[in-house]
Amino acid sequence: MTVRVNLPPGCEGLNMQDGTKYTARPGQHIDVAERHASAIENLSTGGDAGLVSAKGGHTFGTKKERECPQCGWLWNVWTTVCHRCHIPTLVKE
Ligand SMILES: [Zn+2]
């Protein structure tokens, strides 16, 4: 059972906690195992970038992050709208 995940712009793949790596060209979807999909869901809806490292072990295959031009908060690369200000975030390299 796999779940199709659309990668956000700039994200080239996912490294799961159990060592499984998914890679794709930017903008492509990937098919991940169901257990990984739930982990991704937890991360991508978790809110802020700190949560990813706080939970430990989950590292996404991205070096970029996004910054809110209004409040300056740094978001994960797939967070395109600031959860605080509800305005589009900008890619910060
Ligand atoms: Zn903001």
PDB file of the backbone (N, CA, C, O) and the ligand in Angstrom, with CONECT records:
HET     ZN  A 101       1
ATOM      1  N   MET A   1       0.846  -1.191   0.000  1.00  0.00           N
ATOM      2  CA  MET A   1       0.000   0.000   0.000  1.00  0.00           C
ATOM      3  C   MET A   1       0.881   1.240   0.000  1.00  0.00           C
ATOM      4  O   MET A   1       1.679   1.439   0.916  1.00  0.00           O
ATOM      5  N   THR A   2       0.742   2.046  -0.993  1.00  0.00           N
ATOM      6  CA  THR A   2       1.530   3.275  -1.052  1.00  0.00           C
ATOM      7  C   THR A   2       0.605   4.479  -1.129  1.00  0.00           C
ATOM      8  O   THR A   2      -0.562   4.380  -1.509  1.00  0.00           O
ATOM      9  N   VAL A   3       1.158   5.590  -0.762  1.00  0.00           N
ATOM     10  CA  VAL A   3       0.409   6.843  -0.783  1.00  0.00           C
ATOM     11  C   VAL A   3       1.180   7.834  -1.639  1.00  0.00           C
ATOM     12  O   VAL A   3       2.392   7.985  -1.482  1.00  0.00           O
ATOM     13  N   ARG A   4       0.496   8.494  -2.526  1.00  0.00           N
ATOM     14  CA  ARG A   4       1.149   9.445  -3.414  1.00  0.00           C
ATOM     15  C   ARG A   4       1.313  10.789  -2.693  1.00  0.00           C
ATOM     16  O   ARG A   4       0.358  11.358  -2.165  1.00  0.00           O
ATOM     17  N   VAL A   5       2.534  11.263  -2.693  1.00  0.00           N
ATOM     18  CA  VAL A   5       2.842  12.532  -2.034  1.00  0.00           C
ATOM     19  C   VAL A   5       3.400  13.491  -3.069  1.00  0.00           C
ATOM     20  O   VAL A   5       4.336  13.154  -3.795  1.00  0.00           O
ATOM     21  N   ASN A   6       2.842  14.657  -3.137  1.00  0.00           N
ATOM     22  CA  ASN A   6       3.366  15.677  -4.030  1.00  0.00           C
ATOM     23  C   ASN A   6       4.443  16.470  -3.302  1.00  0.00           C
ATOM     24  O   ASN A   6       4.191  17.076  -2.261  1.00  0.00           O
ATOM     25  N   LEU A   7       5.628  16.457  -3.858  1.00  0.00           N
ATOM     26  CA  LEU A   7       6.714  17.189  -3.225  1.00  0.00           C
ATOM     27  C   LEU A   7       6.550  18.684  -3.480  1.00  0.00           C
ATOM     28  O   LEU A   7       6.177  19.102  -4.576  1.00  0.00           O
ATOM     29  N   PRO A   8       6.826  19.467  -2.473  1.00  0.00           N
ATOM     30  CA  PRO A   8       6.766  20.913  -2.657  1.00  0.00           C
ATOM     31  C   PRO A   8       7.938  21.385  -3.503  1.00  0.00           C
ATOM     32  O   PRO A   8       8.943  20.683  -3.613  1.00  0.00           O
ATOM     33  N   PRO A   9       7.821  22.563  -4.102  1.00  0.00           N
ATOM     34  CA  PRO A   9       8.928  23.089  -4.907  1.00  0.00           C
ATOM     35  C   PRO A   9      10.216  23.165  -4.096  1.00  0.00           C
ATOM     36  O   PRO A   9      10.208  23.613  -2.950  1.00  0.00           O
ATOM     37  N   GLY A  10      11.305  22.735  -4.685  1.00  0.00           N
ATOM     38  CA  GLY A  10      12.592  22.814  -4.002  1.00  0.00           C
ATOM     39  C   GLY A  10      12.920  21.592  -3.181  1.00  0.00           C
ATOM     40  O   GLY A  10      14.059  21.434  -2.740  1.00  0.00           O
ATOM     41  N   CYS A  11      11.945  20.716  -2.962  1.00  0.00           N
ATOM     42  CA  CYS A  11      12.179  19.515  -2.177  1.00  0.00           C
ATOM     43  C   CYS A  11      12.478  18.365  -3.132  1.00  0.00           C
ATOM     44  O   CYS A  11      11.664  18.041  -3.997  1.00  0.00           O
ATOM     45  N   GLU A  12      13.619  17.765  -2.978  1.00  0.00           N
ATOM     46  CA  GLU A  12      14.043  16.751  -3.937  1.00  0.00           C
ATOM     47  C   GLU A  12      13.909  15.339  -3.400  1.00  0.00           C
ATOM     48  O   GLU A  12      14.267  14.382  -4.086  1.00  0.00           O
ATOM     49  N   GLY A  13      13.406  15.195  -2.199  1.00  0.00           N
ATOM     50  CA  GLY A  13      13.244  13.851  -1.691  1.00  0.00           C
ATOM     51  C   GLY A  13      13.042  13.863  -0.189  1.00  0.00           C
ATOM     52  O   GLY A  13      13.092  14.905   0.465  1.00  0.00           O
ATOM     53  N   LEU A  14      12.813  12.686   0.327  1.00  0.00           N
ATOM     54  CA  LEU A  14      12.553  12.548   1.751  1.00  0.00           C
ATOM     55  C   LEU A  14      13.443  11.450   2.323  1.00  0.00           C
ATOM     56  O   LEU A  14      13.619  10.391   1.720  1.00  0.00           O
ATOM     57  N   ASN A  15      13.991  11.723   3.485  1.00  0.00           N
ATOM     58  CA  ASN A  15      14.726  10.688   4.212  1.00  0.00           C
ATOM     59  C   ASN A  15      13.927  10.331   5.455  1.00  0.00           C
ATOM     60  O   ASN A  15      13.727  11.166   6.337  1.00  0.00           O
ATOM     61  N   MET A  16      13.477   9.102   5.518  1.00  0.00           N
ATOM     62  CA  MET A  16      12.641   8.708   6.633  1.00  0.00           C
ATOM     63  C   MET A  16      13.486   8.231   7.806  1.00  0.00           C
ATOM     64  O   MET A  16      14.664   7.902   7.668  1.00  0.00           O
ATOM     65  N   GLN A  17      12.839   8.209   8.958  1.00  0.00           N
ATOM     66  CA  GLN A  17      13.546   7.881  10.197  1.00  0.00           C
ATOM     67  C   GLN A  17      14.135   6.472  10.171  1.00  0.00           C
ATOM     68  O   GLN A  17      15.175   6.222  10.781  1.00  0.00           O
ATOM     69  N   ASP A  18      13.484   5.566   9.477  1.00  0.00           N
ATOM     70  CA  ASP A  18      13.975   4.183   9.445  1.00  0.00           C
ATOM     71  C   ASP A  18      15.040   3.950   8.376  1.00  0.00           C
ATOM     72  O   ASP A  18      15.466   2.817   8.152  1.00  0.00           O
ATOM     73  N   GLY A  19      15.467   5.027   7.720  1.00  0.00           N
ATOM     74  CA  GLY A  19      16.546   4.907   6.759  1.00  0.00           C
ATOM     75  C   GLY A  19      16.080   4.836   5.314  1.00  0.00           C
ATOM     76  O   GLY A  19      16.893   4.894   4.391  1.00  0.00           O
ATOM     77  N   THR A  20      14.776   4.711   5.117  1.00  0.00           N
ATOM     78  CA  THR A  20      14.254   4.685   3.755  1.00  0.00           C
ATOM     79  C   THR A  20      14.418   6.063   3.119  1.00  0.00           C
ATOM     80  O   THR A  20      14.110   7.086   3.730  1.00  0.00           O
ATOM     81  N   LYS A  21      14.904   6.067   1.893  1.00  0.00           N
ATOM     82  CA  LYS A  21      15.066   7.335   1.185  1.00  0.00           C
ATOM     83  C   LYS A  21      14.175   7.344  -0.039  1.00  0.00           C
ATOM     84  O   LYS A  21      14.130   6.378  -0.800  1.00  0.00           O
ATOM     85  N   TYR A  22      13.470   8.442  -0.218  1.00  0.00           N
ATOM     86  CA  TYR A  22      12.711   8.645  -1.437  1.00  0.00           C
ATOM     87  C   TYR A  22      13.318   9.834  -2.167  1.00  0.00           C
ATOM     88  O   TYR A  22      13.581  10.879  -1.573  1.00  0.00           O
ATOM     89  N   THR A  23      13.530   9.657  -3.440  1.00  0.00           N
ATOM     90  CA  THR A  23      14.055  10.780  -4.211  1.00  0.00           C
ATOM     91  C   THR A  23      13.178  11.011  -5.428  1.00  0.00           C
ATOM     92  O   THR A  23      12.588  10.080  -5.975  1.00  0.00           O
ATOM     93  N   ALA A  24      13.104  12.246  -5.833  1.00  0.00           N
ATOM     94  CA  ALA A  24      12.336  12.608  -7.013  1.00  0.00           C
ATOM     95  C   ALA A  24      12.853  13.939  -7.519  1.00  0.00           C
ATOM     96  O   ALA A  24      13.457  14.714  -6.777  1.00  0.00           O
ATOM     97  N   ARG A  25      12.613  14.184  -8.760  1.00  0.00           N
ATOM     98  CA  ARG A  25      12.963  15.511  -9.258  1.00  0.00           C
ATOM     99  C   ARG A  25      11.980  16.519  -8.671  1.00  0.00           C
ATOM    100  O   ARG A  25      10.829  16.180  -8.396  1.00  0.00           O
ATOM    101  N   PRO A  26      12.434  17.758  -8.480  1.00  0.00           N
ATOM    102  CA  PRO A  26      11.557  18.763  -7.880  1.00  0.00           C
ATOM    103  C   PRO A  26      10.243  18.879  -8.631  1.00  0.00           C
ATOM    104  O   PRO A  26      10.217  18.883  -9.862  1.00  0.00           O
ATOM    105  N   GLY A  27       9.170  18.973  -7.893  1.00  0.00           N
ATOM    106  CA  GLY A  27       7.857  19.128  -8.485  1.00  0.00           C
ATOM    107  C   GLY A  27       7.171  17.819  -8.800  1.00  0.00           C
ATOM    108  O   GLY A  27       5.984  17.800  -9.126  1.00  0.00           O
ATOM    109  N   GLN A  28       7.906  16.720  -8.706  1.00  0.00           N
ATOM    110  CA  GLN A  28       7.297  15.425  -8.966  1.00  0.00           C
ATOM    111  C   GLN A  28       6.615  14.890  -7.718  1.00  0.00           C
ATOM    112  O   GLN A  28       6.856  15.350  -6.602  1.00  0.00           O
ATOM    113  N   HIS A  29       5.771  13.920  -7.941  1.00  0.00           N
ATOM    114  CA  HIS A  29       5.210  13.204  -6.811  1.00  0.00           C
ATOM    115  C   HIS A  29       6.059  11.974  -6.537  1.00  0.00           C
ATOM    116  O   HIS A  29       6.816  11.521  -7.395  1.00  0.00           O
ATOM    117  N   ILE A  30       5.927  11.456  -5.363  1.00  0.00           N
ATOM    118  CA  ILE A  30       6.564  10.186  -5.030  1.00  0.00           C
ATOM    119  C   ILE A  30       5.517   9.292  -4.399  1.00  0.00           C
ATOM    120  O   ILE A  30       4.543   9.767  -3.815  1.00  0.00           O
ATOM    121  N   ASP A  31       5.727   8.008  -4.523  1.00  0.00           N
ATOM    122  CA  ASP A  31       4.847   7.040  -3.878  1.00  0.00           C
ATOM    123  C   ASP A  31       5.568   6.489  -2.658  1.00  0.00           C
ATOM    124  O   ASP A  31       6.618   5.858  -2.776  1.00  0.00           O
ATOM    125  N   VAL A  32       5.000   6.730  -1.498  1.00  0.00           N
ATOM    126  CA  VAL A  32       5.655   6.300  -0.265  1.00  0.00           C
ATOM    127  C   VAL A  32       4.801   5.251   0.430  1.00  0.00           C
ATOM    128  O   VAL A  32       3.590   5.181   0.216  1.00  0.00           O
ATOM    129  N   ALA A  33       5.430   4.446   1.253  1.00  0.00           N
ATOM    130  CA  ALA A  33       4.689   3.452   2.023  1.00  0.00           C
ATOM    131  C   ALA A  33       3.739   4.158   2.979  1.00  0.00           C
ATOM    132  O   ALA A  33       3.985   5.283   3.415  1.00  0.00           O
ATOM    133  N   GLU A  34       2.668   3.483   3.287  1.00  0.00           N
ATOM    134  CA  GLU A  34       1.617   4.099   4.095  1.00  0.00           C
ATOM    135  C   GLU A  34       2.141   4.572   5.450  1.00  0.00           C
ATOM    136  O   GLU A  34       1.740   5.623   5.950  1.00  0.00           O
ATOM    137  N   ARG A  35       3.045   3.781   6.037  1.00  0.00           N
ATOM    138  CA  ARG A  35       3.561   4.182   7.344  1.00  0.00           C
ATOM    139  C   ARG A  35       4.400   5.445   7.242  1.00  0.00           C
ATOM    140  O   ARG A  35       4.471   6.229   8.189  1.00  0.00           O
ATOM    141  N   HIS A  36       5.030   5.639   6.103  1.00  0.00           N
ATOM    142  CA  HIS A  36       5.805   6.858   5.912  1.00  0.00           C
ATOM    143  C   HIS A  36       4.903   8.044   5.647  1.00  0.00           C
ATOM    144  O   HIS A  36       5.202   9.167   6.052  1.00  0.00           O
ATOM    145  N   ALA A  37       3.811   7.795   4.973  1.00  0.00           N
ATOM    146  CA  ALA A  37       2.886   8.879   4.668  1.00  0.00           C
ATOM    147  C   ALA A  37       2.356   9.520   5.945  1.00  0.00           C
ATOM    148  O   ALA A  37       2.207  10.739   6.020  1.00  0.00           O
ATOM    149  N   SER A  38       2.076   8.700   6.936  1.00  0.00           N
ATOM    150  CA  SER A  38       1.560   9.264   8.185  1.00  0.00           C
ATOM    151  C   SER A  38       2.638  10.080   8.891  1.00  0.00           C
ATOM    152  O   SER A  38       2.336  11.087   9.532  1.00  0.00           O
ATOM    153  N   ALA A  39       3.881   9.652   8.775  1.00  0.00           N
ATOM    154  CA  ALA A  39       4.975  10.418   9.365  1.00  0.00           C
ATOM    155  C   ALA A  39       5.135  11.756   8.655  1.00  0.00           C
ATOM    156  O   ALA A  39       5.359  12.791   9.283  1.00  0.00           O
ATOM    157  N   ILE A  40       5.016  11.710   7.334  1.00  0.00           N
ATOM    158  CA  ILE A  40       5.125  12.944   6.557  1.00  0.00           C
ATOM    159  C   ILE A  40       3.980  13.880   6.920  1.00  0.00           C
ATOM    160  O   ILE A  40       4.164  15.089   7.066  1.00  0.00           O
ATOM    161  N   GLU A  41       2.804  13.298   7.062  1.00  0.00           N
ATOM    162  CA  GLU A  41       1.639  14.103   7.425  1.00  0.00           C
ATOM    163  C   GLU A  41       1.865  14.805   8.764  1.00  0.00           C
ATOM    164  O   GLU A  41       1.547  15.984   8.920  1.00  0.00           O
ATOM    165  N   ASN A  42       2.412  14.074   9.716  1.00  0.00           N
ATOM    166  CA  ASN A  42       2.672  14.664  11.029  1.00  0.00           C
ATOM    167  C   ASN A  42       3.642  15.825  10.908  1.00  0.00           C
ATOM    168  O   ASN A  42       3.472  16.864  11.546  1.00  0.00           O
ATOM    169  N   LEU A  43       4.654  15.637  10.087  1.00  0.00           N
ATOM    170  CA  LEU A  43       5.675  16.674   9.961  1.00  0.00           C
ATOM    171  C   LEU A  43       5.146  17.889   9.216  1.00  0.00           C
ATOM    172  O   LEU A  43       5.349  19.028   9.637  1.00  0.00           O
ATOM    173  N   SER A  44       4.468  17.637   8.107  1.00  0.00           N
ATOM    174  CA  SER A  44       4.104  18.753   7.256  1.00  0.00           C
ATOM    175  C   SER A  44       2.959  19.563   7.847  1.00  0.00           C
ATOM    176  O   SER A  44       2.751  20.712   7.456  1.00  0.00           O
ATOM    177  N   THR A  45       2.215  18.984   8.782  1.00  0.00           N
ATOM    178  CA  THR A  45       1.148  19.751   9.417  1.00  0.00           C
ATOM    179  C   THR A  45       1.543  20.167  10.824  1.00  0.00           C
ATOM    180  O   THR A  45       0.738  20.744  11.554  1.00  0.00           O
ATOM    181  N   GLY A  46       2.760  19.882  11.198  1.00  0.00           N
ATOM    182  CA  GLY A  46       3.201  20.152  12.564  1.00  0.00           C
ATOM    183  C   GLY A  46       3.317  21.615  12.900  1.00  0.00           C
ATOM    184  O   GLY A  46       3.311  21.982  14.075  1.00  0.00           O
ATOM    185  N   GLY A  47       3.421  22.446  11.909  1.00  0.00           N
ATOM    186  CA  GLY A  47       3.414  23.876  12.196  1.00  0.00           C
ATOM    187  C   GLY A  47       4.747  24.545  11.950  1.00  0.00           C
ATOM    188  O   GLY A  47       4.896  25.247  10.950  1.00  0.00           O
ATOM    189  N   ASP A  48       5.712  24.358  12.813  1.00  0.00           N
ATOM    190  CA  ASP A  48       6.940  25.113  12.634  1.00  0.00           C
ATOM    191  C   ASP A  48       8.135  24.187  12.461  1.00  0.00           C
ATOM    192  O   ASP A  48       8.085  23.002  12.793  1.00  0.00           O
ATOM    193  N   ALA A  49       9.193  24.754  11.941  1.00  0.00           N
ATOM    194  CA  ALA A  49      10.372  23.966  11.587  1.00  0.00           C
ATOM    195  C   ALA A  49      10.995  23.301  12.805  1.00  0.00           C
ATOM    196  O   ALA A  49      11.618  22.245  12.696  1.00  0.00           O
ATOM    197  N   GLY A  50      10.825  23.918  13.956  1.00  0.00           N
ATOM    198  CA  GLY A  50      11.440  23.374  15.153  1.00  0.00           C
ATOM    199  C   GLY A  50      10.894  22.007  15.519  1.00  0.00           C
ATOM    200  O   GLY A  50      11.588  21.187  16.119  1.00  0.00           O
ATOM    201  N   LEU A  51       9.661  21.775  15.156  1.00  0.00           N
ATOM    202  CA  LEU A  51       9.011  20.525  15.516  1.00  0.00           C
ATOM    203  C   LEU A  51       9.693  19.330  14.865  1.00  0.00           C
ATOM    204  O   LEU A  51       9.735  18.240  15.435  1.00  0.00           O
ATOM    205  N   VAL A  52      10.228  19.546  13.664  1.00  0.00           N
ATOM    206  CA  VAL A  52      10.850  18.446  12.940  1.00  0.00           C
ATOM    207  C   VAL A  52      12.037  17.903  13.727  1.00  0.00           C
ATOM    208  O   VAL A  52      12.153  16.697  13.942  1.00  0.00           O
ATOM    209  N   SER A  53      12.912  18.803  14.152  1.00  0.00           N
ATOM    210  CA  SER A  53      14.079  18.349  14.888  1.00  0.00           C
ATOM    211  C   SER A  53      13.711  17.954  16.315  1.00  0.00           C
ATOM    212  O   SER A  53      14.353  17.092  16.913  1.00  0.00           O
ATOM    213  N   ALA A  54      12.684  18.585  16.849  1.00  0.00           N
ATOM    214  CA  ALA A  54      12.275  18.286  18.216  1.00  0.00           C
ATOM    215  C   ALA A  54      11.808  16.838  18.345  1.00  0.00           C
ATOM    216  O   ALA A  54      12.042  16.194  19.368  1.00  0.00           O
ATOM    217  N   LYS A  55      11.161  16.339  17.323  1.00  0.00           N
ATOM    218  CA  LYS A  55      10.695  14.959  17.355  1.00  0.00           C
ATOM    219  C   LYS A  55      11.827  13.973  17.128  1.00  0.00           C
ATOM    220  O   LYS A  55      11.738  12.806  17.510  1.00  0.00           O
ATOM    221  N   GLY A  56      12.865  14.444  16.516  1.00  0.00           N
ATOM    222  CA  GLY A  56      14.072  13.638  16.399  1.00  0.00           C
ATOM    223  C   GLY A  56      14.053  12.675  15.244  1.00  0.00           C
ATOM    224  O   GLY A  56      13.063  11.983  15.011  1.00  0.00           O
ATOM    225  N   GLY A  57      15.146  12.632  14.525  1.00  0.00           N
ATOM    226  CA  GLY A  57      15.315  11.585  13.536  1.00  0.00           C
ATOM    227  C   GLY A  57      14.782  11.890  12.161  1.00  0.00           C
ATOM    228  O   GLY A  57      15.314  11.398  11.166  1.00  0.00           O
ATOM    229  N   HIS A  58      13.768  12.670  12.088  1.00  0.00           N
ATOM    230  CA  HIS A  58      13.199  12.958  10.779  1.00  0.00           C
ATOM    231  C   HIS A  58      14.009  14.051  10.095  1.00  0.00           C
ATOM    232  O   HIS A  58      14.072  15.181  10.579  1.00  0.00           O
ATOM    233  N   THR A  59      14.614  13.719   8.997  1.00  0.00           N
ATOM    234  CA  THR A  59      15.299  14.746   8.231  1.00  0.00           C
ATOM    235  C   THR A  59      14.791  14.711   6.808  1.00  0.00           C
ATOM    236  O   THR A  59      14.760  13.656   6.175  1.00  0.00           O
ATOM    237  N   PHE A  60      14.409  15.823   6.327  1.00  0.00           N
ATOM    238  CA  PHE A  60      13.930  15.912   4.957  1.00  0.00           C
ATOM    239  C   PHE A  60      15.076  16.324   4.054  1.00  0.00           C
ATOM    240  O   PHE A  60      15.986  17.042   4.467  1.00  0.00           O
ATOM    241  N   GLY A  61      15.020  15.870   2.844  1.00  0.00           N
ATOM    242  CA  GLY A  61      16.111  16.103   1.906  1.00  0.00           C
ATOM    243  C   GLY A  61      16.076  17.488   1.314  1.00  0.00           C
ATOM    244  O   GLY A  61      15.977  17.653   0.098  1.00  0.00           O
ATOM    245  N   THR A  62      16.154  18.460   2.151  1.00  0.00           N
ATOM    246  CA  THR A  62      16.125  19.822   1.659  1.00  0.00           C
ATOM    247  C   THR A  62      17.057  20.685   2.479  1.00  0.00           C
ATOM    248  O   THR A  62      17.170  20.529   3.695  1.00  0.00           O
ATOM    249  N   LYS A  63      17.711  21.584   1.805  1.00  0.00           N
ATOM    250  CA  LYS A  63      18.576  22.520   2.510  1.00  0.00           C
ATOM    251  C   LYS A  63      17.956  23.908   2.562  1.00  0.00           C
ATOM    252  O   LYS A  63      18.395  24.773   3.320  1.00  0.00           O
ATOM    253  N   LYS A  64      16.949  24.104   1.760  1.00  0.00           N
ATOM    254  CA  LYS A  64      16.329  25.426   1.723  1.00  0.00           C
ATOM    255  C   LYS A  64      15.287  25.543   2.830  1.00  0.00           C
ATOM    256  O   LYS A  64      14.780  24.546   3.344  1.00  0.00           O
ATOM    257  N   GLU A  65      14.992  26.757   3.170  1.00  0.00           N
ATOM    258  CA  GLU A  65      13.861  26.998   4.048  1.00  0.00           C
ATOM    259  C   GLU A  65      13.162  28.256   3.553  1.00  0.00           C
ATOM    260  O   GLU A  65      13.649  28.963   2.670  1.00  0.00           O
ATOM    261  N   ARG A  66      12.023  28.505   4.144  1.00  0.00           N
ATOM    262  CA  ARG A  66      11.241  29.663   3.709  1.00  0.00           C
ATOM    263  C   ARG A  66      11.098  30.621   4.880  1.00  0.00           C
ATOM    264  O   ARG A  66      10.982  30.214   6.036  1.00  0.00           O
ATOM    265  N   GLU A  67      11.109  31.885   4.553  1.00  0.00           N
ATOM    266  CA  GLU A  67      11.052  32.919   5.574  1.00  0.00           C
ATOM    267  C   GLU A  67       9.844  33.807   5.336  1.00  0.00           C
ATOM    268  O   GLU A  67       9.554  34.210   4.210  1.00  0.00           O
ATOM    269  N   CYS A  68       9.152  34.099   6.422  1.00  0.00           N
ATOM    270  CA  CYS A  68       8.029  35.031   6.316  1.00  0.00           C
ATOM    271  C   CYS A  68       8.573  36.449   6.222  1.00  0.00           C
ATOM    272  O   CYS A  68       9.339  36.874   7.087  1.00  0.00           O
ATOM    273  N   PRO A  69       8.190  37.185   5.184  1.00  0.00           N
ATOM    274  CA  PRO A  69       8.714  38.550   5.030  1.00  0.00           C
ATOM    275  C   PRO A  69       8.169  39.504   6.089  1.00  0.00           C
ATOM    276  O   PRO A  69       8.711  40.591   6.287  1.00  0.00           O
ATOM    277  N   GLN A  70       7.114  39.105   6.759  1.00  0.00           N
ATOM    278  CA  GLN A  70       6.501  40.007   7.750  1.00  0.00           C
ATOM    279  C   GLN A  70       7.054  39.760   9.152  1.00  0.00           C
ATOM    280  O   GLN A  70       7.520  40.691   9.809  1.00  0.00           O
ATOM    281  N   CYS A  71       7.005  38.509   9.612  1.00  0.00           N
ATOM    282  CA  CYS A  71       7.428  38.249  10.987  1.00  0.00           C
ATOM    283  C   CYS A  71       8.816  37.624  11.052  1.00  0.00           C
ATOM    284  O   CYS A  71       9.397  37.512  12.132  1.00  0.00           O
ATOM    285  N   GLY A  72       9.354  37.213   9.895  1.00  0.00           N
ATOM    286  CA  GLY A  72      10.717  36.696   9.873  1.00  0.00           C
ATOM    287  C   GLY A  72      10.841  35.259  10.343  1.00  0.00           C
ATOM    288  O   GLY A  72      11.956  34.749  10.451  1.00  0.00           O
ATOM    289  N   TRP A  73       9.736  34.592  10.624  1.00  0.00           N
ATOM    290  CA  TRP A  73       9.768  33.201  11.084  1.00  0.00           C
ATOM    291  C   TRP A  73      10.257  32.292   9.958  1.00  0.00           C
ATOM    292  O   TRP A  73       9.863  32.461   8.804  1.00  0.00           O
ATOM    293  N   LEU A  74      11.098  31.348  10.288  1.00  0.00           N
ATOM    294  CA  LEU A  74      11.584  30.401   9.284  1.00  0.00           C
ATOM    295  C   LEU A  74      10.689  29.179   9.255  1.00  0.00           C
ATOM    296  O   LEU A  74      10.407  28.564  10.284  1.00  0.00           O
ATOM    297  N   TRP A  75      10.251  28.842   8.052  1.00  0.00           N
ATOM    298  CA  TRP A  75       9.351  27.703   7.858  1.00  0.00           C
ATOM    299  C   TRP A  75      10.054  26.633   7.049  1.00  0.00           C
ATOM    300  O   TRP A  75      11.073  26.886   6.406  1.00  0.00           O
ATOM    301  N   ASN A  76       9.496  25.436   7.090  1.00  0.00           N
ATOM    302  CA  ASN A  76       9.957  24.375   6.203  1.00  0.00           C
ATOM    303  C   ASN A  76       9.716  24.798   4.755  1.00  0.00           C
ATOM    304  O   ASN A  76       8.869  25.645   4.471  1.00  0.00           O
ATOM    305  N   VAL A  77      10.472  24.193   3.859  1.00  0.00           N
ATOM    306  CA  VAL A  77      10.436  24.617   2.461  1.00  0.00           C
ATOM    307  C   VAL A  77       9.053  24.412   1.841  1.00  0.00           C
ATOM    308  O   VAL A  77       8.677  25.095   0.889  1.00  0.00           O
ATOM    309  N   TRP A  78       8.303  23.454   2.404  1.00  0.00           N
ATOM    310  CA  TRP A  78       6.978  23.183   1.828  1.00  0.00           C
ATOM    311  C   TRP A  78       5.887  24.066   2.426  1.00  0.00           C
ATOM    312  O   TRP A  78       4.733  23.995   2.005  1.00  0.00           O
ATOM    313  N   THR A  79       6.242  24.895   3.403  1.00  0.00           N
ATOM    314  CA  THR A  79       5.255  25.783   4.005  1.00  0.00           C
ATOM    315  C   THR A  79       5.241  27.089   3.220  1.00  0.00           C
ATOM    316  O   THR A  79       6.090  27.958   3.420  1.00  0.00           O
ATOM    317  N   THR A  80       4.282  27.210   2.341  1.00  0.00           N
ATOM    318  CA  THR A  80       4.282  28.346   1.418  1.00  0.00           C
ATOM    319  C   THR A  80       3.522  29.545   1.965  1.00  0.00           C
ATOM    320  O   THR A  80       3.603  30.644   1.416  1.00  0.00           O
ATOM    321  N   VAL A  81       2.783  29.328   3.049  1.00  0.00           N
ATOM    322  CA  VAL A  81       2.048  30.429   3.655  1.00  0.00           C
ATOM    323  C   VAL A  81       2.383  30.460   5.141  1.00  0.00           C
ATOM    324  O   VAL A  81       2.301  29.434   5.817  1.00  0.00           O
ATOM    325  N   CYS A  82       2.755  31.618   5.647  1.00  0.00           N
ATOM    326  CA  CYS A  82       3.092  31.761   7.054  1.00  0.00           C
ATOM    327  C   CYS A  82       1.874  31.426   7.902  1.00  0.00           C
ATOM    328  O   CYS A  82       0.792  31.978   7.702  1.00  0.00           O
ATOM    329  N   HIS A  83       2.064  30.512   8.854  1.00  0.00           N
ATOM    330  CA  HIS A  83       0.945  30.099   9.695  1.00  0.00           C
ATOM    331  C   HIS A  83       0.552  31.191  10.678  1.00  0.00           C
ATOM    332  O   HIS A  83      -0.543  31.166  11.239  1.00  0.00           O
ATOM    333  N   ARG A  84       1.434  32.133  10.880  1.00  0.00           N
ATOM    334  CA  ARG A  84       1.141  33.226  11.813  1.00  0.00           C
ATOM    335  C   ARG A  84       0.433  34.388  11.113  1.00  0.00           C
ATOM    336  O   ARG A  84      -0.570  34.919  11.590  1.00  0.00           O
ATOM    337  N   CYS A  85       1.000  34.758   9.961  1.00  0.00           N
ATOM    338  CA  CYS A  85       0.527  35.973   9.287  1.00  0.00           C
ATOM    339  C   CYS A  85      -0.401  35.666   8.114  1.00  0.00           C
ATOM    340  O   CYS A  85      -1.096  36.554   7.621  1.00  0.00           O
ATOM    341  N   HIS A  86      -0.413  34.408   7.668  1.00  0.00           N
ATOM    342  CA  HIS A  86      -1.237  34.008   6.539  1.00  0.00           C
ATOM    343  C   HIS A  86      -0.899  34.786   5.279  1.00  0.00           C
ATOM    344  O   HIS A  86      -1.781  35.176   4.514  1.00  0.00           O
ATOM    345  N   ILE A  87       0.389  35.004   5.077  1.00  0.00           N
ATOM    346  CA  ILE A  87       0.861  35.601   3.832  1.00  0.00           C
ATOM    347  C   ILE A  87       1.923  34.682   3.242  1.00  0.00           C
ATOM    348  O   ILE A  87       2.533  33.899   3.970  1.00  0.00           O
ATOM    349  N   PRO A  88       2.153  34.767   1.930  1.00  0.00           N
ATOM    350  CA  PRO A  88       3.124  33.874   1.292  1.00  0.00           C
ATOM    351  C   PRO A  88       4.526  34.052   1.873  1.00  0.00           C
ATOM    352  O   PRO A  88       4.964  35.166   2.159  1.00  0.00           O
ATOM    353  N   THR A  89       5.215  32.925   2.039  1.00  0.00           N
ATOM    354  CA  THR A  89       6.600  32.959   2.505  1.00  0.00           C
ATOM    355  C   THR A  89       7.550  32.997   1.313  1.00  0.00           C
ATOM    356  O   THR A  89       7.167  32.676   0.187  1.00  0.00           O
ATOM    357  N   LEU A  90       8.776  33.387   1.572  1.00  0.00           N
ATOM    358  CA  LEU A  90       9.780  33.511   0.520  1.00  0.00           C
ATOM    359  C   LEU A  90      10.875  32.472   0.759  1.00  0.00           C
ATOM    360  O   LEU A  90      11.242  32.195   1.901  1.00  0.00           O
ATOM    361  N   VAL A  91      11.389  31.904  -0.324  1.00  0.00           N
ATOM    362  CA  VAL A  91      12.473  30.932  -0.212  1.00  0.00           C
ATOM    363  C   VAL A  91      13.739  31.645   0.265  1.00  0.00           C
ATOM    364  O   VAL A  91      14.144  32.677  -0.270  1.00  0.00           O
ATOM    365  N   LYS A  92      14.333  31.059   1.275  1.00  0.00           N
ATOM    366  CA  LYS A  92      15.587  31.604   1.806  1.00  0.00           C
ATOM    367  C   LYS A  92      16.662  30.547   1.607  1.00  0.00           C
ATOM    368  O   LYS A  92      16.495  29.413   2.055  1.00  0.00           O
ATOM    369  N   GLU A  93      17.756  30.891   0.949  1.00  0.00           N
ATOM    370  CA  GLU A  93      18.779  29.892   0.651  1.00  0.00           C
ATOM    371  C   GLU A  93      20.007  30.095   1.509  1.00  0.00           C
ATOM    372  O   GLU A  93      20.974  29.342   1.393  1.00  0.00           O
TER     373      GLU A  93
HETATM  374 ZN    ZN A 101       4.655  35.618   9.385  1.00  0.00          ZN2+
END
